[in-house]
Amino acid sequence: MYDNIYRGTYLVGGKELYFRSGWEYKYALYLEWLKNKKEIKDWSFEPRIFNFSGVKGKRDIVHGTTRYIPDFEIINNNGKVEYHEVKGRMDSKSKTKIRRFQEYYPEYKFVLIEAEFMKALKRNEKLWS
């Protein structure tokens, strides 16, 4: 969908950030647009690590499901924080991380940004870019 954008460092809202995918980059541009329109207060990319302290199994450590770094932290105008994850495909490791995040940190709203949303974002890019 965003074939011309790959892993790399891009400038978004005066911030130089390394993205692993074109979807992350485009979503960052969209969040910056929302910020400029005063729809959200702010956003940041991978600002925090959430640890799952009760997980101790060797399999979990090997598969990296003892911690989770959401793609985006959004601060809404009312001061509430939520986390957004941009996913092109959902593997079992990702499912486990998201499930654990929701179990361990229920005080945060979690939003999964999947292909359908990204396709709609691309279709309407002229409206928000």
Buried (B, 14 or more C-beta within 10 A) or exposed (E): EBEEBEEEEBEBBEEEBEBEBBBBBBBBBBBBBBBEEEEBBBBBBBEEEBEBEEBEEEEBEEEEBBBBBBBBBBBEEEEEBBBBBBBEEEEEEBEBBBEBBEEBBEEBEBEEBBEEBBEEBEEEEEEEE
